[in-house]
Amino acid sequence: MTTSDLVSTFAPTGTLRASINLGNPILAGRDASGAPAGVSVDLAREFGARLGVDVELVVFEKAAASVEAVRGEQADLGFFAIDPARSEGLLFTAPYVLIEGAYLVPDSSPLTENAQVDAAGQRISVGSGSAYDLFLTREIRHAEIVRLPGAAGALAALREGTVEVAAGIRQVLEGEAGRSPEVRVLPGRFMVIQQAMGTPSGRGAKAQAVLAGFVEEMKASGFVAEALRRHGVEGAIVAPPA
């Protein structure tokens, strides 16, 4: 694709609209001024610079809303966990970051390992539409999944005692455990989240290939690793080459 073709494909409005999910603090949050900042923001701006266009950050508090914005072409690209349930209407790259999904339980809980969570009578809170929700919906056979608005809602349910387990990003859960001796994170992980870039499926296979090549370059050059360090992100690693 020529530069002109790339611009017309990825930024048909003349501006690259990047869907940013603030619900995953490993990827994005707000800086001291309140502006969106993080690894996904850095990647969006770098891709916009390659195209020579301005970048508009379309900000959401939950992953599901961020996904729908790209799927509905209200945004030109986004940053999502790869999941079969999200494949319709989207084209993904290989992952650029890997994140562990973990469980949080009350300190008094009899649970000591992840395999014990999926049992009758157990209730697992999870942010509705998140990667954890999609994964657990497929995998959980006996426990009940309680879907709530975002990670904050899932953690609040555990604090209030309306669920026995909360599922989420290990880093977030460890932060909660660090603030409260009344909860603990179960050892290990129940899933590895593959965070990738995505674009609407209507943009075509050539656009997917260009975006995939960009992601591979950003991993290989150290851009992603440096962004993780700069934003003080722990609990995530750069994904291996595709």
C-alpha positions in Angstrom: 0.0 0.0 0.0 1.1 3.6 -0.7 1.0 6.2 2.0 -2.1 7.6 0.4 -3.7 4.2 0.3 -2.8 3.7 4.0 -4.3 7.0 5.0 -7.6 6.3 3.1 -7.8 2.8 4.6 -6.9 3.6 8.2 -8.0 7.2 8.5 -10.9 7.8 6.0 -12.0 10.9 7.9 -8.5 12.3 7.7 -7.9 11.6 11.4 -6.9 8.3 12.9 -9.5 7.5 15.5 -8.0 5.1 18.2 -10.3 3.4 20.6 -8.7 3.4 24.1 -10.0 1.2 26.9 -9.2 2.7 30.3 -10.7 -0.3 32.0 -7.4 -2.2 31.7 -4.7 -0.2 33.7 -1.9 -2.1 32.1 -2.7 -0.6 28.7 -4.1 2.8 29.5 -5.1 5.2 32.2 -5.1 8.9 32.9 -2.0 11.0 33.6 -1.8 13.8 36.2 -3.5 16.2 33.9 -6.4 13.8 33.3 -5.4 13.0 29.7 -5.3 9.4 28.5 -1.9 7.8 28.7 -0.3 4.4 28.4 1.1 1.8 26.1 -2.0 1.7 23.8 -2.0 5.5 23.6 1.7 5.5 22.6 1.2 2.8 20.0 -1.8 4.7 18.5 0.2 7.9 18.3 3.2 6.2 16.7 1.0 4.6 14.1 -0.6 7.9 13.4 2.8 9.5 13.0 3.7 6.8 10.4 0.6 7.7 8.5 1.3 11.4 8.9 -2.2 12.1 10.3 -3.6 13.5 13.6 -4.8 10.9 16.2 -8.1 11.2 18.0 -8.4 9.2 21.2 -11.9 7.7 21.5 -11.9 6.8 25.2 -14.0 4.1 27.0 -14.1 2.8 30.5 -14.9 -0.8 29.5 -13.4 -3.2 27.0 -16.8 -4.2 25.5 -17.6 -0.6 24.5 -14.1 -0.1 23.1 -14.6 -3.2 20.9 -18.0 -2.1 19.7 -16.6 1.3 18.6 -14.2 -0.4 16.3 -16.6 -3.1 15.1 -19.1 -0.3 14.3 -16.4 1.8 12.5 -16.8 4.6 15.0 -13.0 4.1 15.5 -10.4 3.0 13.1 -8.3 0.8 15.4 -8.3 -0.4 18.9 -6.4 -2.5 21.5 -8.1 -5.7 22.6 -7.6 -9.1 24.1 -7.8 -11.7 21.4 -10.9 -13.9 21.9 -13.0 -16.0 19.5 -16.1 -14.2 20.7 -14.7 -10.9 19.4 -13.6 -12.1 16.0 -16.8 -11.1 14.1 -16.4 -7.8 12.5 -12.7 -7.4 13.6 -9.3 -8.2 12.2 -6.6 -8.8 14.8 -2.8 -8.6 14.8 -0.7 -11.0 16.9 -0.4 -9.9 20.5 2.0 -7.2 21.6 1.6 -7.8 25.4 0.7 -10.8 27.5 -1.2 -10.4 30.8 -2.1 -12.9 33.4 -5.7 -13.4 34.6 -6.0 -14.4 38.2 -8.5 -14.9 41.0 -8.9 -12.9 44.2 -10.6 -14.5 47.3 -11.3 -13.5 50.9 -8.3 -14.4 53.2 -10.7 -16.7 55.1 -11.6 -18.6 51.9 -10.8 -22.4 51.9 -9.7 -22.0 48.2 -6.0 -22.5 47.7 -5.7 -23.1 44.0 -7.4 -22.1 40.7 -8.7 -25.6 40.0 -11.0 -25.4 43.0 -12.8 -22.3 41.8 -15.1 -24.0 39.3 -17.4 -25.7 41.8 -21.1 -25.7 42.6 -22.0 -22.9 45.0 -19.1 -20.7 44.0 -19.9 -17.3 42.5 -17.2 -15.5 40.4 -17.5 -11.8 39.8 -16.1 -10.4 36.5 -16.3 -7.2 34.5 -19.0 -7.7 31.9 -17.7 -8.2 28.4 -14.1 -8.4 29.5 -11.6 -11.0 28.3 -12.1 -12.8 31.6 -15.8 -12.9 31.1 -15.5 -14.3 27.6 -13.0 -16.9 28.7 -14.8 -18.0 31.8 -18.1 -18.1 30.0 -16.6 -20.9 27.8 -14.7 -22.7 30.5 -16.7 -22.6 33.7 -19.0 -25.6 34.1 -20.2 -25.5 37.7 -19.6 -22.1 39.4 -21.9 -19.1 38.7 -20.5 -16.1 36.8 -21.7 -12.7 38.1 -21.2 -10.0 35.5 -20.8 -6.5 36.7 -19.8 -3.1 35.3 -16.0 -3.2 35.1 -13.2 -4.4 37.4 -14.3 -2.0 40.2 -17.7 -3.6 40.3 -16.2 -7.1 40.4 -14.0 -6.2 43.3 -16.8 -4.4 45.2 -18.9 -7.6 45.0 -16.1 -9.6 46.7 -15.7 -6.9 49.4 -19.4 -7.0 50.0 -19.5 -10.7 50.2 -22.0 -11.3 47.4 -19.5 -13.5 45.6 -16.8 -15.9 46.7 -14.2 -15.1 44.0 -13.3 -12.1 41.8 -11.5 -12.6 38.4 -9.3 -10.1 36.8 -5.9 -8.8 35.8 -3.3 -10.1 38.3 -1.7 -6.6 38.7 -5.1 -5.1 39.7 -5.9 -8.0 42.1 -2.5 -7.8 43.7 -3.0 -4.1 44.2 -6.3 -4.8 46.0 -4.6 -7.4 48.2 -1.8 -5.0 49.0 -4.4 -2.5 50.3 -6.4 -5.0 52.3 -5.2 -8.0 54.4 -8.7 -9.4 54.1 -8.2 -10.7 50.6 -5.5 -12.7 48.8 -4.6 -13.7 45.2 -4.6 -17.4 44.4 -1.2 -18.6 43.1 -0.7 -19.1 39.4 -3.0 -17.9 36.6 -6.2 -19.2 35.0 -5.5 -17.6 31.6 -3.0 -15.6 29.7 -4.6 -12.6 28.0 -3.2 -11.8 24.5 -3.5 -8.0 24.0 -3.4 -7.1 20.3 -4.4 -4.3 17.9 -7.5 -4.6 15.8 -9.2 -2.8 13.0 -12.7 -3.2 11.4 -13.0 -6.2 9.1 -14.2 -4.0 6.3 -10.7 -2.5 6.1 -9.5 -5.8 4.5 -6.6 -8.3 4.7 -4.0 -5.8 3.4 -4.8 -3.4 6.2 -4.6 -6.3 8.7 -1.1 -7.2 7.3 0.1 -3.6 7.6 -1.1 -3.3 11.2 0.4 -6.8 12.0 3.7 -5.7 10.6 3.6 -2.5 12.7 3.0 -4.5 15.9 5.9 -6.9 15.1 8.2 -3.9 14.5 7.1 -2.3 17.8 7.9 -5.5 19.7 11.3 -6.1 18.0 12.5 -2.5 18.3 11.9 -2.3 22.0 9.2 0.3 21.7 6.6 -1.8 23.6 9.1 -2.8 26.3 10.2 0.9 26.8 6.5 2.0 26.9 5.8 -0.5 29.7 8.8 0.8 31.6 8.0 4.4 31.1 4.4 4.0 32.4 5.6 1.9 35.3 3.6 -1.1 34.2 4.2 -4.4 36.1 2.5 -7.7 35.5 2.8 -7.7 31.7 5.4 -8.9 29.3 6.2 -8.2 25.7 4.7 -11.0 23.5 7.1 -13.1 21.5 7.4 -12.6 17.7 4.4 -13.9 15.7 
